Amino acid sequence: MIVKLFFGIVGLAIAPFLGGLISGLDRRITARMQSRFGPPVLQPFYDVLKLLGKTPSAVNAWLILCSYFALMSSAFAVFLFFYQADLLLIFFVMTVGAVFQVMGALSVNSPFSQTGAQRELLQMLAYEPLLIIVFIGIALKTGSFSIESVYAQESPLLYSMPLLFIALGVALTIKLRKSPFDISASHHGHQEIVRGVLTEYTGPQLAMLEIAHWLDVVLILGLCSLFWATSWVGMLILIVITYFVEMLIDNITARLTWKWMLERVLLPSMVLCILNLLWLYALK
Amino acid sequence: MLDILIFFCIIFPVIAGGVAFLDKGNSLQKRLLRVSGIVLVIASVLLAFYAPATLSSSSGLAPAMKTPIIVLDFALLALIFYIGFRRRHNLIMMLAAAQFAGMLILEWVMLPGAQVAPAAGEAAKAAAVVPPAFVLDSLAATMVLIVSVIGSLIAWYAIGYMKEHEEHLQLGNSAQPRFFAVILLFLGAMNGLALADDLTWVYFFWEVTTLCSFLLIGHDDTAEANKNAERALWMNMAGGLAFVVALLYLQQAVGTLSITFIAEKMRGAEGLRPTLLLIPMVALCFAGFTKSAQAPFQSWLTGAMVAPTPVSALLHSSTMVKAGVYLVLRLAPLYAASYVSTLVAICGAFTFIAMAALAAGQSNGKKILAYSTISNLGLIIACAGINTAASLAAGMMLLIFHAVSKALLFLCVGSIEQKIGSRDIEDMRGLFSVMPRTALLTTFGIITMMLPPFGMLLAKWMALESAVEASAMPILVAMLALGSGLTVLFWARWAGIMLGSANARLSVGSETMDTFMGPVLRALAWGAAIFSFFAPIIYIWLVEPAVHGMVFTAAGAENPLAYVPGSGGLANSYGVFAVYPIYLLLGLGFWYAWRETKKHGEPGLTLPYLSGLQTSQDDKVGFIGPMKGFVEAKSGNYYLSTFFGEDRISKTVNTVAIALLVMLLGGVLQ
């Protein structure tokens, strides 16, 4: 209990720095893929610090409230992950932040923000069922929803649930709004200055959402690492490969519509999930 | 004492309703409603402390009720037949006549024949054969609490609402006495249904609720109201007919109609379930499906929203539809570990996802609530079908928390509709600046339906974790997961758009609320918050004892607990439901965020971004359009009609649902 609490707190303390660093590396590698030099690796931290120093200015108070809540629930979810809590609990706590972020965007009468929020809800519709099924698959395999039981496994989960891992990868791309699923966070086709659901969050509020996003990156990579929880090296290799593939996809695909996402991505991924569940179910 | 409490729960509201009906002046009526509400609440709470208990049918209150119930049963069927005749509705007439004939056979041919048998045995044995009239187990106590407490709150709200409603419709001749009489009768019948052990009595109360809902849906007496009331009547009568078939079958096959005795006989058969029993179980589940408006019968409940809003709240949260799931839950042990159970779970899960999809395609607030009710009832039925101790507990938790939150939401929409004259959620944009308190209460209600740390989410979480052990698990889990995703979509969208305000300072303006309606809304909101916090205690006090008796185990073995208290909440081998820490941490977080937000002042106020052309005029936000004119910014939600439109998917939903029902019936008839 105490040890788990310690892990939780330390994990939560490290997570923002780790997330910011990953974000910096992401920008750097993305730039290299596009034959650019790219910003310094610490650029995301400079950005956030600058935003935090700005005078707050918001259209209404709900945006401020919602950004606080989004950050807190992301932090709570990361804490729960390192605390090795119940997987579905982590998922539900993560949902709180996502819902409040959308509610804030919906409270402003701006078409950019509104459209972004509607699209974000559709993205949630696309990744939530996948995550739930992945977690249920893990429970079917390990006999419990707690992360602790995953670490108690003798062979990596990836062997028995490869299709669920693919589904998790899809869910990850949608949750992190990486191309082709950056549907909710962009509106102006060319300049990308109006960022959909994020349009009306400014200054410190935007900084809080950015930190929340870093925490989400850490959480989701952590969830990926569960698929090779038997060795540290395996875990690290799996995370690096997964995130590199994410970046590659981010760079080689163009944004697609939400209809395409629901029809061509969610439904086939659900089929993959069900196939993998049937497999686990038959073995059980 | 138990007799007296049961009298106050079942018969007292009926008498009070009768007095309310005869009293044409409104002064007595209000007092009567207030008093009977208080009596019901007190009686139901006291009753809950008596659980578990049984009341024999040979002494006390029960023998006095026996003959009146038989007489009234036939009178009721005759009345429904007459309604069918007056409305020239052949289907209703046929269904009523068929039930009348079935009950005649049961009461005059089968029952007298059956009663000779025990008399031949020894005297001691004969005493043991007397079935209980009322069984007060924890499931029944929970149901009585829901009906009496939530039902009374809704009745109080209705006092304020109906006054405004009649003024609005400019009705000269007040129909209020009849309205309140029916509501009280409804509550009494629901309590009777929950407590009765003899299935003929359950059937009687079942049909009373059918008639009550018919009368209430048709209350406004418009063409649409009458049409929808007739639809509700025939669909529920079809369920009633299935109920009669089950009664006849059970009497023939088992020789008793007492739920306790049927369960005992099955237990006696060393865990072997006579497969013959599955036919009446399917019939009763079918009756439960019609009453709970499960697909393909959802149209009667969505049609029921033409009635005044307190009626919708009553039908959706504490009465009527809850009777259906109550029956399916109550009978769960009798069809456990069978093909029927698996299919019941699939039917429920299908309704869960299909109705969530239909709700996602709606902009009509009441319809969203209606579909979400059916969807949640589907989840309860899926839990009953999964049929493990953990899933039955999840089903009961859903039953409790859904009642509180849904009553709150319906009553909020009622208040909103009376103020803004619309129930469309697009018209509720920026409601916070018009009705700050009601808007916050509605938003809170929505949050309690879908987010942690509230009870509905806890129950859904339990349901998802219990689904791992289900048979046909992969398909079931896929439906539950997709359904939960859709649920978040339609709730979050609604909550978000209500909050709009042009004020950077976080302050909740004042709002005058009706003296009856305001306190009820606040009470329900507090109820949702407090009960969610005490969810583990509710589980230990009400849910665990109920579930404990519902799971069959080998003789001598102790039933394993579905969830063990501890770890800051509840836990089982699958997961830890740490209710208290989550509640406290999220509550603390919310308090902190609220306080920090309050610190922000006006200076930062800006306009929404509209490509740099944003401006405001007369408190409206817009942009400078062509000819330098002001254009107001307007936006609307995605309702995804190409995916979830009612006209687009209703047919498919109904076809699949009918196919599932045919599979359910066909499977057992083989």
Contacts between the chains, C-beta under 8 A, distances in Angstrom:
chain1	res1	chain2	res2	distance
A	55	B	604	6.7
A	56	B	600	5.8
A	56	B	604	5.0
A	57	B	603	8.0
A	57	B	604	3.8
A	57	B	605	7.4
A	57	B	606	5.0
A	58	B	504	5.8
A	58	B	600	7.3
A	58	B	604	5.9
A	58	B	605	7.8
A	58	B	606	6.9
A	59	B	502	7.7
A	59	B	504	7.4
A	59	B	605	7.5
A	59	B	606	5.8
A	59	B	607	6.7
A	59	B	608	5.2
A	60	B	499	8.0
A	60	B	500	7.1
A	60	B	501	5.1
A	60	B	502	6.6
A	60	B	503	6.1
A	60	B	504	6.0
A	61	B	501	7.4
A	61	B	503	6.6
A	61	B	504	5.7
A	61	B	505	6.2
A	61	B	506	3.8
A	61	B	597	5.3
A	61	B	600	6.6
A	62	B	499	4.9
A	62	B	500	7.9
A	62	B	501	7.2
A	64	B	506	7.7
A	64	B	596	7.5
A	64	B	597	4.6
A	64	B	600	5.6
A	65	B	506	6.8
A	65	B	593	5.4
A	65	B	594	6.6
A	65	B	597	4.4
A	68	B	589	7.9
A	68	B	592	7.4
A	68	B	593	3.5
A	68	B	596	6.1
A	68	B	597	6.8
A	69	B	589	6.9
A	69	B	590	7.0
A	69	B	593	5.3
A	72	B	589	4.3
A	72	B	592	7.9
A	72	B	593	6.8
A	73	B	586	7.8
A	73	B	589	7.6
A	76	B	585	6.4
A	76	B	586	7.5
A	76	B	589	7.3
A	85	B	576	7.0
A	85	B	578	7.5
A	86	B	575	4.3
A	86	B	576	5.3
A	86	B	577	7.5
A	86	B	578	7.8
A	87	B	575	8.0
A	88	B	461	5.6
A	88	B	464	6.2
A	88	B	465	6.5
A	88	B	575	6.7
A	89	B	452	7.5
A	89	B	461	7.3
A	89	B	575	7.4
A	89	B	576	7.7
A	89	B	577	7.8
A	89	B	578	7.3
A	89	B	582	7.2
A	92	B	451	7.4
A	92	B	452	4.7
A	92	B	457	6.1
A	92	B	461	6.5
A	93	B	452	6.3
A	93	B	582	7.5
A	93	B	586	8.0
A	95	B	451	6.8
A	95	B	488	6.5
A	96	B	451	5.3
A	96	B	452	6.4
A	96	B	586	7.2
A	99	B	450	7.4
A	99	B	451	6.3
A	99	B	488	6.6
A	99	B	492	4.8
A	99	B	495	7.9
A	102	B	492	5.4
A	102	B	493	7.9
A	102	B	496	5.9
A	103	B	492	6.3
A	103	B	495	5.6
A	103	B	496	3.9
A	103	B	499	6.4
A	104	B	496	7.6
A	105	B	496	7.2
A	106	B	492	8.0
A	106	B	493	7.0
A	106	B	496	2.7
A	106	B	497	5.1
A	106	B	499	7.2
A	106	B	500	7.7
A	107	B	496	6.1
A	107	B	497	7.5
A	107	B	499	4.1
A	107	B	500	4.8
A	107	B	501	7.3
A	108	B	500	6.8
A	108	B	608	4.9
A	109	B	429	7.6
A	109	B	430	7.2
A	109	B	500	5.9
A	109	B	608	5.8
A	109	B	621	5.1
A	109	B	633	5.5
A	109	B	634	8.0
A	109	B	635	6.8
A	110	B	608	3.4
A	110	B	609	5.7
A	110	B	610	6.2
A	110	B	614	7.9
A	110	B	621	7.8
A	110	B	633	6.5
A	110	B	635	7.7
A	111	B	610	7.5
A	111	B	633	6.3
A	111	B	635	4.9
A	112	B	609	6.2
A	112	B	610	7.8
A	113	B	608	6.7
A	113	B	609	7.6
A	114	B	635	4.0
A	115	B	635	7.3
A	117	B	496	6.5
A	118	B	493	7.3
A	118	B	637	6.2
A	118	B	638	4.3
A	119	B	638	8.0
A	121	B	488	7.6
A	121	B	489	5.1
A	121	B	492	6.0
A	121	B	493	6.0
A	121	B	638	7.8
A	122	B	489	7.4
A	122	B	638	7.2
A	122	B	640	8.0
A	124	B	485	7.0
A	124	B	488	6.1
A	124	B	489	7.0
A	124	B	492	7.8
A	125	B	485	4.7
A	125	B	486	6.5
A	125	B	488	7.4
A	125	B	489	5.0
A	126	B	485	7.8
A	128	B	481	7.5
A	128	B	484	6.7
A	128	B	485	4.1
A	128	B	488	6.5
A	129	B	478	7.6
A	129	B	481	3.9
A	129	B	482	4.6
A	129	B	484	7.1
A	129	B	485	4.5
A	130	B	481	7.8
A	132	B	464	6.7
A	132	B	477	7.8
A	132	B	480	7.7
A	132	B	481	3.9
A	132	B	484	6.4
A	132	B	485	7.8
A	133	B	477	6.2
A	133	B	478	6.5
A	133	B	481	5.0
A	136	B	464	6.9
A	136	B	467	7.1
A	136	B	468	5.9
A	136	B	477	5.1
A	136	B	481	7.4
A	139	B	465	7.1
A	139	B	468	5.1
A	139	B	574	6.2
A	139	B	575	7.9
A	140	B	468	5.6
A	140	B	473	7.6
A	143	B	573	7.0
A	143	B	574	7.6
A	144	B	573	6.3
A	144	B	574	5.6
A	144	B	575	6.7
A	145	B	465	5.9
A	145	B	574	5.4
A	145	B	575	4.0
A	146	B	575	6.3
A	146	B	576	6.6
A	194	B	609	6.7
A	194	B	611	7.8
A	199	B	609	5.6
A	200	B	608	6.1
A	200	B	609	6.7
A	202	B	606	7.9
A	259	B	642	7.9
A	262	B	643	7.1
A	270	B	478	6.0
A	270	B	482	7.0
A	273	B	478	6.7
A	274	B	474	5.1
A	274	B	475	6.9
A	274	B	478	5.3
A	277	B	473	7.1
A	277	B	474	3.8
A	277	B	477	6.5
A	277	B	478	7.6
A	278	B	474	5.0
A	281	B	473	5.8
A	281	B	474	5.6
